[in-house]
Amino acid sequence: MRRGITATALVAALALAATACGSDEESGGGSKSSGELSGTVTWWDTSSVGTEDKVFKKIAEGFEKKHPKVDVKYVNVPFGEAQNKFKNAAQAGSGAPDVIRSEVAWTPEFADLGYLAPLDGTAALKDESDFLKQAAASTKYDGKTYAVPQVIDSMGVFYNKKMFKDAGVEPPATVADLKTVAEKIKDKTGKTGLYLRGDDSYYFLSFLYGEGGDLVNASDKTITVDKAEGVKAFGVVKDLVESGAAKTDATDGWENMMQSFKNGDVAMMVNGPWAVADTLTGDQFKDKANLGISTVPAGSAGQGAPQGGHNLAVYAGSGNLDASYAFVEYMTSVETQAQTAGELNLLPTRTSAYAKQQAVDSEIVQFFKPVVETAVERPWIPETGSLFAPLNTEYTKVLTGQTTPEKAAKATGDSYRKLLKGWK
């Protein structure tokens, strides 16, 4: 474990002070002595601005209507900044929110550092048995539950149906098919087949899993990214770019990818349910029926897609724990998850939510549900979230021709061994 004396002492001090002060200067402690929740709950939401954030803010306002004496302070924090921003605030003991939307890999890290409140036995875990087993896995650490799963996701290939029809092609089932389809699209339409995001190695995982590889093996504490399968996966993405089947980038990957796909400059992109709402704002998808989604192409070892998602976690130093627990329960309830399935096409983490009409009517939810059920889980260790920084560097270098697959795999493995002391 990486929890040090400083973090432990901090949490103890925060726990003693919890009833006297909020989690930041504007938070107000609440009381349930009268049976009614009150005070302020500051929530850091990391969802997409302009689409998801509007819906989540509206849902949070519904909690205030249910509990009139509670003020929910909604703050949208850019996803790329939230992990370090929360850690810095929690370590300083000032400025952290009461509730944070935590990417699944962040949860065990935050828990290990002592920054999260255990939720077992609290209102936050109402009807715990209803959560999907694979969604709940990332919320557990050292025998306790430190978060509640809000959404679960995986990845697929988004494609422009009209461009596919014009080119006379079908969604690619394998990486080899992907290259053939891209070539035909180029010949018939003059457009590039695939946009492969080059500054975020999460988008590399489908290719790594497809070659039978993985980042690490947590059960026997071994590094696996630099094995033959990892080298081959780096070679696969390198070839997609060099062959002209895909275009890529080194910076601003999300914006470049989304604009290229929405404007019809490329026919495909690898993405997940979180991108649907934004995609449908594009000129190419004014007719929503033009958006197609298929499984990620299989590699030599088979088809593989990563399991992702977000949890809601309560800060250990919150000055309003009771209201924070209740807020998390509300935001992960069956009704709320059904609403986000209907309005945002996000996948519920509760089994019973899939029977709700909003989820049944969402083609996106229905497509991704079986994908999620077979998706590859990341290792739920405290360091999982830190595995991506060195991988991002080498992944970008491979795609932009700055290094070879062999060197990239070795450099990533070397970085992991420095991070994971004692691992082979």
C-alpha positions in Angstrom: 0.0 0.0 0.0 1.1 3.5 -0.7 -0.7 5.3 2.1 1.9 7.1 4.1 2.0 8.7 7.5 1.1 12.1 6.2 -2.1 10.8 4.4 -3.2 8.8 7.4 -2.6 11.6 9.8 -4.5 14.0 7.5 -7.5 11.7 7.3 -7.6 11.3 11.1 -7.5 15.1 11.5 -10.2 15.6 8.9 -12.4 13.0 10.6 -12.1 14.8 13.9 -13.0 18.1 12.3 -15.7 16.8 10.0 -18.6 18.1 12.1 -17.0 21.5 12.5 -16.1 22.5 8.9 -17.0 21.7 5.3 -14.8 20.2 2.6 -14.1 23.6 1.2 -14.6 27.2 2.3 -18.1 27.3 1.0 -19.4 24.0 2.2 -21.7 24.0 5.1 -22.1 21.1 7.6 -25.5 19.5 7.7 -27.6 18.0 10.4 -30.0 15.0 10.6 -30.9 15.6 14.2 -34.4 16.6 13.1 -34.5 13.9 10.5 -34.0 16.4 7.6 -30.9 16.8 5.6 -29.4 20.3 5.3 -26.2 22.2 4.4 -24.1 22.2 1.2 -22.9 19.3 -0.9 -20.2 20.3 -3.4 -20.0 17.9 -6.4 -17.2 17.7 -8.9 -18.7 16.4 -12.1 -16.2 15.4 -14.9 -18.7 14.8 -17.7 -18.5 16.3 -21.1 -19.3 20.0 -21.3 -22.2 21.1 -23.5 -23.9 17.7 -23.5 -23.6 15.4 -20.4 -23.0 18.2 -17.9 -26.4 19.8 -18.7 -28.3 16.6 -17.9 -26.3 15.8 -14.7 -26.7 19.4 -13.4 -30.4 19.1 -14.0 -30.6 15.8 -12.2 -28.6 17.2 -9.2 -31.1 20.0 -9.0 -33.8 17.4 -8.5 -32.0 16.3 -5.3 -32.4 19.9 -4.0 -36.2 19.7 -4.7 -36.3 16.4 -2.7 -34.2 17.9 0.1 -35.0 21.7 0.2 -32.5 22.5 2.9 -29.6 21.0 0.9 -27.7 23.2 -1.5 -25.9 21.2 -4.2 -22.9 23.2 -5.4 -22.3 21.8 -8.9 -18.8 22.2 -10.4 -17.8 20.8 -13.7 -14.1 19.9 -13.6 -12.3 19.0 -16.9 -11.7 15.2 -16.9 -8.0 15.6 -17.7 -7.5 17.8 -14.6 -9.7 16.2 -12.0 -7.5 13.3 -10.8 -4.6 15.5 -9.8 -6.8 18.4 -8.7 -8.6 16.2 -6.2 -5.4 14.6 -4.9 -3.8 18.0 -4.4 -6.9 19.4 -2.6 -7.3 16.3 -0.4 -3.6 16.3 0.6 -3.8 20.0 1.4 -7.0 19.5 3.4 -8.7 22.4 1.7 -10.8 22.8 -1.5 -11.8 19.2 -2.1 -15.4 18.5 -2.9 -17.8 16.4 -0.8 -18.5 14.1 -3.8 -16.4 13.4 -6.9 -17.1 11.7 -10.1 -14.2 9.3 -10.2 -13.0 7.4 -13.2 -13.0 3.7 -12.3 -9.2 3.5 -12.2 -8.9 6.5 -9.8 -11.1 5.0 -7.1 -8.6 2.4 -5.7 -5.8 5.0 -5.8 -7.9 7.6 -3.9 -8.9 4.9 -1.4 -5.3 3.8 -0.9 -4.3 7.4 -0.2 -7.0 7.6 2.5 -9.0 10.3 0.7 -12.3 8.5 0.5 -14.9 7.7 3.1 -15.9 4.0 3.3 -19.5 3.6 2.2 -20.4 0.1 3.6 -23.5 0.5 5.8 -24.3 4.0 4.6 -27.3 5.3 2.6 -25.0 5.6 -0.5 -25.1 1.8 -1.0 -28.8 1.3 -1.1 -29.8 -1.9 -2.8 -26.1 -2.8 -3.3 -27.0 -6.3 -4.8 -28.6 -4.6 -7.8 -25.3 -3.3 -9.1 -23.6 -5.2 -12.0 -20.8 -7.3 -10.6 -18.3 -6.0 -13.1 -19.3 -2.4 -12.3 -19.0 -2.8 -8.6 -15.5 -4.4 -8.9 -13.7 -1.1 -9.2 -15.4 0.3 -6.1 -13.8 -2.2 -3.7 -10.4 -1.8 -2.0 -8.8 -3.6 0.9 -12.1 -5.3 1.9 -14.2 -2.1 1.9 -16.4 -0.2 -0.6 -15.2 3.3 -1.4 -17.5 4.4 -4.3 -20.8 3.7 -6.0 -20.8 2.9 -9.7 -22.6 5.6 -11.7 -22.1 4.5 -15.3 -20.3 1.6 -17.0 -18.9 1.6 -20.6 -16.7 0.0 -23.2 -15.7 0.9 -26.7 -16.8 0.3 -30.3 -16.4 1.6 -33.8 -18.6 4.5 -34.6 -19.2 4.8 -38.4 -20.9 7.0 -40.9 -23.6 4.8 -42.5 -24.0 7.0 -45.6 -20.2 7.0 -46.3 -20.2 3.2 -45.8 -23.1 2.9 -48.3 -21.4 5.1 -50.8 -18.2 3.0 -50.6 -20.1 -0.2 -50.6 -18.6 -1.6 -47.4 -19.7 -3.2 -44.2 -18.3 -2.6 -40.6 -14.9 -4.3 -40.2 -14.8 -7.4 -38.1 -11.0 -7.7 -37.9 -8.0 -5.3 -38.2 -7.3 -6.8 -41.6 -10.9 -5.9 -42.6 -10.4 -2.4 -41.2 -7.5 -1.8 -43.7 -9.5 -3.1 -46.6 -12.6 -1.0 -45.7 -10.5 2.1 -45.3 -8.9 1.6 -48.7 -12.3 1.3 -50.4 -13.6 4.4 -48.5 -10.6 6.3 -49.8 -11.1 5.2 -53.3 -14.9 5.9 -53.4 -15.2 9.0 -51.3 -11.7 10.5 -51.0 -12.0 10.4 -47.2 -9.8 8.7 -44.6 -11.2 5.5 -43.1 -10.4 5.9 -39.4 -9.5 8.6 -36.9 -7.3 7.0 -34.3 -6.9 9.2 -31.3 -3.1 9.6 -30.7 -2.8 11.3 -27.4 -4.7 9.0 -25.1 -3.6 5.4 -24.8 -7.0 4.3 -23.4 -7.8 4.1 -27.1 -4.9 1.7 -27.6 -6.3 -0.9 -25.2 -8.7 -2.5 -27.7 -5.8 -3.3 -30.0 -3.6 -4.5 -27.1 -6.3 -6.9 -25.8 -7.0 -7.9 -29.4 -3.5 -9.3 -29.7 -3.8 -11.1 -26.4 -1.8 -8.6 -24.4 -2.4 -6.5 -21.2 -0.7 -3.8 -19.2 0.1 -6.0 -16.1 -0.9 -9.2 -14.4 -1.9 -8.2 -10.9 -2.4 -11.7 -9.7 1.3 -12.6 -10.0 2.6 -9.1 -10.0 4.2 -9.2 -13.4 4.6 -6.5 -16.1 3.1 -7.8 -19.4 2.9 -4.7 -21.7 6.4 -5.3 -23.0 5.8 -9.0 -23.9 5.5 -10.1 -27.5 1.7 -9.4 -27.5 2.3 -5.7 -26.5 5.0 -5.3 -29.2 2.6 -6.7 -31.8 -0.2 -4.3 -30.7 2.1 -1.3 -31.1 2.9 -2.6 -34.5 -0.8 -2.9 -35.4 -1.6 0.7 -34.7 1.6 1.9 -36.3 0.7 0.0 -39.5 -2.8 1.5 -39.5 -1.4 5.0 -39.7 1.5 4.3 -42.1 -0.8 2.4 -44.5 -3.1 5.4 -44.7 -6.0 3.5 -43.1 -6.1 5.9 -40.2 -5.0 9.4 -39.4 -3.9 10.5 -36.0 -2.6 13.4 -33.9 -0.2 14.2 -31.1 -2.2 16.8 -29.3 -5.9 17.9 -28.9 -6.9 14.4 -29.8 -10.4 14.4 -28.6 -11.4 17.6 -30.3 -9.6 16.7 -33.6 -11.2 13.2 -33.6 -14.7 14.4 -32.8 -14.7 17.3 -35.3 -13.3 15.1 -38.1 -16.0 12.5 -37.5 -18.9 14.9 -37.0 -17.9 16.9 -40.2 -17.5 13.8 -42.4 -13.8 14.0 -42.9 -13.3 10.4 -41.7 -15.7 7.5 -41.8 -14.9 5.8 -38.5 -13.6 6.4 -35.0 -13.1 4.2 -32.0 -15.1 5.6 -29.1 -17.6 4.8 -26.3 -21.1 5.7 -25.2 -19.8 8.9 -23.6 -19.3 10.3 -27.1 -22.7 9.7 -28.5 -24.4 12.9 -27.3 -21.6 15.0 -28.7 -21.5 13.1 -32.0 -25.2 13.7 -32.6 -24.6 17.4 -32.7 -22.5 17.1 -35.8 -23.7 18.0 -39.3 -23.3 14.4 -40.5 -25.7 13.2 -37.8 -28.6 15.6 -38.0 -30.3 12.4 -39.0 -29.5 10.3 -35.9 -30.0 7.1 -38.0 -26.8 7.9 -39.9 -24.7 6.9 -36.9 -23.7 3.3 -36.8 -21.8 1.4 -34.1 -20.1 -2.0 -34.3 -17.7 -3.9 -32.2 -14.0 -3.0 -32.2 -12.1 -5.0 -34.9 -10.6 -8.3 -33.6 -6.9 -8.7 -33.5 -5.0 -12.0 -34.0 -6.1 -13.2 -30.5 -9.7 -12.2 -30.8 -12.0 -9.2 -30.1 -11.2 -7.2 -27.0 -12.6 -4.0 -25.6 -11.8 -2.3 -22.2 -14.2 -1.9 -19.4 -14.5 1.7 -18.3 -16.9 3.9 -16.4 -17.3 6.3 -13.6 -18.0 6.0 -9.9 -19.3 8.5 -7.3 -17.1 8.7 -4.2 -17.4 10.7 -1.0 -14.4 12.7 0.3 -13.3 11.4 3.8 -13.0 15.0 5.0 -16.5 16.1 4.0 -18.2 18.3 6.5 -21.6 17.0 5.4 -21.3 13.2 5.2 -25.0 12.3 5.6 -26.2 14.6 2.8 -23.3 13.4 0.6 -24.2 9.8 1.1 -27.8 10.6 0.2 -26.7 12.6 -2.8 -24.7 9.6 -4.1 -27.6 7.3 -3.6 -29.9 9.6 -5.5 -27.5 10.1 -8.4 -27.0 6.3 -8.8 -30.7 5.3 -8.3 -32.6 3.2 -10.8 -34.7 6.2 -11.8 -31.6 8.5 -12.4 -29.8 5.8 -14.4 -32.9 5.2 -16.5 -33.0 9.0 -17.2 -29.4 9.2 -18.3 -29.8 6.1 -20.5 -32.7 7.8 -22.2 -31.2 11.3 -22.5 -27.5 10.5 -22.9 -27.4 6.8 -24.0 -25.2 6.0 -21.0 -25.2 2.5 -19.7 -26.7 1.9 -16.2 -24.7 0.1 -13.5 -27.9 -1.3 -11.9 -29.4 -4.5 -13.3 -33.0 -3.3 -12.8 -32.4 -0.1 -14.7 -32.0 -2.0 -18.0 -35.7 -3.0 -17.7 -36.8 0.6 -17.7 -38.3 1.9 -20.9 -35.7 4.6 -21.5 -32.9 1.9 -21.5 -35.0 -0.5 -23.6 -35.6 2.2 -26.2 -31.9 3.3 -26.5 -30.3 1.4 -29.3 -26.9 2.5 -28.0 -27.5 1.1 -24.6 -28.8 -2.2 -26.1 -25.7 -2.4 -28.4 -23.2 -1.8 -25.6 -24.8 -4.0 -22.9 -23.4 -7.3 -24.3 -20.1 -5.5 -25.1 -19.7 -4.5 -21.5 -20.6 -8.0 -20.3 -17.5 -9.4 -22.1 -15.2 -6.3 -21.7 -11.7 -6.7 -20.3 -11.4 -5.4 -16.7 -8.3 -3.4 -15.8 -6.5 -4.4 -12.6 -8.1 -2.6 -9.6 -4.8 -1.7 -7.9 -4.0 1.8 -6.6 -1.5 2.4 -9.4 -3.8 1.6 -12.3 -4.6 5.2 -13.0 -0.8 6.0 -13.2 -0.1 3.3 -15.8 -1.4 5.5 -18.6 1.1 8.4 -18.4 4.1 6.4 -19.6 1.9 4.5 -22.0 0.6 7.7 -23.5 4.1 8.9 -24.2 5.2 5.8 -26.0 1.8 5.3 -27.8 2.0 8.8 -29.3 5.6 8.3 -30.3 4.8 5.1 -32.1 1.9 6.7 -34.0 3.9 9.7 -35.0 6.9 7.7 -36.1 9.2 8.8 -33.3 10.0 5.3 -32.0 9.5 1.6 -32.9 7.0 -0.8 -31.4 9.9 -2.7 -29.7 11.4 0.3 -28.1 7.9 1.6 -27.0 7.0 -1.6 -25.3 10.3 -1.8 -23.5 10.2 1.8 -22.4 6.7 1.4 -21.1 7.7 -1.8 -19.2 10.7 -0.1 -17.7 8.5 2.7 -16.4 6.0 0.3 -14.9 8.8 -1.5 -13.0 9.9 1.8 -11.5 6.3 2.5 -10.5 5.4 -0.9 -9.2 8.2 -1.8 -6.9 9.0 -5.5 -6.7 7.0 -6.4 -9.8 8.7 -8.6 -12.4 
